[in-house]
Amino acid sequence: AAGVRLIDRAPRIGAHGTRVAFVHPSSTRGVLVELVERAPGTQA
């Protein structure tokens, strides 16, 4: 999204093979937001 600053340029690999990205707090009024995408073939 335009104007949103991320901590890293590319997602990190998180727990259980998830892809994780973090939105920088300067873009969200001081709140660190974590975005998680499940690994292919896994269920919620």
N, CA, C and O of each residue as an XYZ file, in Angstrom:
176
protein
N       0.844     -1.188      0.000
C       0.000      0.000      0.000
C       0.883      1.242      0.000
O       1.921      1.284      0.661
N       0.473      2.204     -0.716
C       1.258      3.435     -0.818
C       1.312      4.153      0.524
O       0.303      4.275      1.218
N       2.491      4.620      0.873
C       2.657      5.385      2.098
C       2.872      4.573      3.352
O       3.094      5.149      4.418
N       2.815      3.255      3.267
C       3.041      2.403      4.437
C       4.483      1.940      4.424
O       4.969      1.403      3.429
N       5.160      2.154      5.535
C       6.570      1.783      5.652
C       6.685      0.424      6.342
O       6.110      0.214      7.410
N       7.427     -0.493      5.729
C       7.662     -1.808      6.324
C       9.025     -1.831      7.001
O       9.918     -1.067      6.633
N       9.188     -2.707      7.989
C      10.462     -2.856      8.690
C      11.505     -3.465      7.754
O      12.636     -2.983      7.697
N      11.141     -4.516      7.023
C      12.055     -5.213      6.112
C      11.558     -5.085      4.678
O      10.379     -4.823      4.443
N      12.462     -5.271      3.722
C      12.081     -5.208      2.306
C      11.317     -6.454      1.868
O      10.462     -6.379      0.985
N      11.618     -7.594      2.476
C      10.979     -8.862      2.114
C      10.471     -9.538      3.384
O      11.017     -9.312      4.464
N       9.432    -10.367      3.266
C       8.918    -11.070      4.448
C       9.972    -11.998      5.051
O      10.861    -12.490      4.356
N       9.852    -12.221      6.345
C      10.709    -13.177      7.064
C       9.945    -14.494      7.166
O       8.721    -14.526      7.040
N      10.680    -15.569      7.393
C      10.041    -16.855      7.680
C       9.812    -16.912      9.183
O      10.741    -16.755      9.976
N       8.553    -17.141      9.562
C       8.185    -17.184     10.969
C       7.906    -18.602     11.430
O       8.322    -19.571     10.795
N       7.200    -18.707     12.539
C       6.866    -19.998     13.132
C       6.037    -20.840     12.165
O       5.159    -20.324     11.473
N       6.320    -22.125     12.127
C       5.566    -23.101     11.327
C       5.581    -22.779      9.836
O       4.650    -23.137      9.115
N       6.628    -22.106      9.372
C       6.781    -21.826      7.952
C       5.965    -20.652      7.431
O       5.875    -20.451      6.220
N       5.369    -19.874      8.330
C       4.600    -18.713      7.892
C       5.524    -17.630      7.359
O       6.710    -17.590      7.686
N       4.965    -16.754      6.535
C       5.702    -15.572      6.085
C       5.216    -14.413      6.935
O       4.011    -14.223      7.105
N       6.159    -13.632      7.474
C       5.833    -12.566      8.411
C       6.427    -11.258      7.923
O       7.572    -11.214      7.473
N       5.640    -10.189      8.016
C       6.121     -8.844      7.702
C       5.623     -7.908      8.798
O       4.577     -8.145      9.403
N       6.377     -6.849      9.046
C       6.021     -5.888     10.080
C       5.862     -4.504      9.477
O       6.712     -4.050      8.712
N       4.760     -3.829      9.827
C       4.539     -2.449      9.412
C       5.204     -1.556     10.452
O       4.996     -1.737     11.651
N       5.990     -0.610     10.007
C       6.728      0.281     10.906
C       5.750      1.127     11.725
O       4.766      1.629     11.183
N       6.012      1.288     13.026
C       5.126      2.080     13.882
C       4.905      3.517     13.407
O       3.876      4.114     13.722
N       5.841      4.075     12.664
C       5.654      5.449     12.177
C       4.503      5.544     11.174
O       3.991      6.635     10.923
N       4.097      4.425     10.606
C       2.985      4.401      9.651
C       1.642      4.109     10.308
O       0.597      4.217      9.665
N       1.666      3.736     11.597
C       0.432      3.305     12.266
C       0.241      3.976     13.622
O      -0.283      3.372     14.558
N       0.673      5.233     13.715
C       0.514      6.005     14.960
C       1.123      5.317     16.173
O       0.542      5.335     17.258
N       2.293      4.711     15.989
C       3.041      4.142     17.101
C       2.778      2.678     17.402
O       3.316      2.147     18.373
N       1.966      2.014     16.595
C       1.641      0.605     16.836
C       2.407     -0.263     15.840
O       2.349     -0.031     14.633
N       3.124     -1.263     16.352
C       3.811     -2.220     15.488
C       2.791     -3.265     15.037
O       2.186     -3.941     15.869
N       2.599     -3.398     13.731
C       1.620     -4.337     13.182
C       2.362     -5.488     12.517
O       3.277     -5.277     11.721
N       1.953     -6.713     12.857
C       2.543     -7.914     12.267
C       1.546     -8.509     11.277
O       0.380     -8.724     11.611
N       2.010     -8.771     10.063
C       1.195     -9.427      9.041
C       1.712    -10.847      8.870
O       2.917    -11.055      8.724
N       0.814    -11.827      8.888
C       1.211    -13.236      8.812
C       0.452    -13.913      7.679
O      -0.764    -13.764      7.552
N       1.187    -14.661      6.855
C       0.584    -15.458      5.788
C       0.915    -16.917      6.064
O       2.083    -17.282      6.199
N      -0.119    -17.748      6.148
C       0.100    -19.170      6.411
C       0.899    -19.821      5.300
O       0.859    -19.389      4.148
N       1.623    -20.862      5.663
C       2.380    -21.640      4.686
C       1.408    -22.409      3.801
O       0.353    -22.831      4.275
N       1.739    -22.600      2.530
C       0.862    -23.364      1.636
C       0.578    -24.757      2.201
O       1.473    -25.418      2.726
N      -0.663    -25.186      2.086
C      -1.034    -26.521      2.535
C      -1.358    -26.638      4.011
O      -1.613    -27.742      4.491
N      -1.356    -25.533      4.750
C      -1.698    -25.582      6.170
C      -3.105    -25.051      6.379
O      -3.624    -24.290      5.563
N      -3.712    -25.459      7.479
C      -5.063    -25.010      7.806
C      -5.018    -24.063      8.987
O      -4.053    -24.051      9.751
N      -6.064    -23.273      9.130
C      -6.164    -22.306     10.235
C      -6.346    -23.006     11.558
O      -6.448    -22.350     12.594
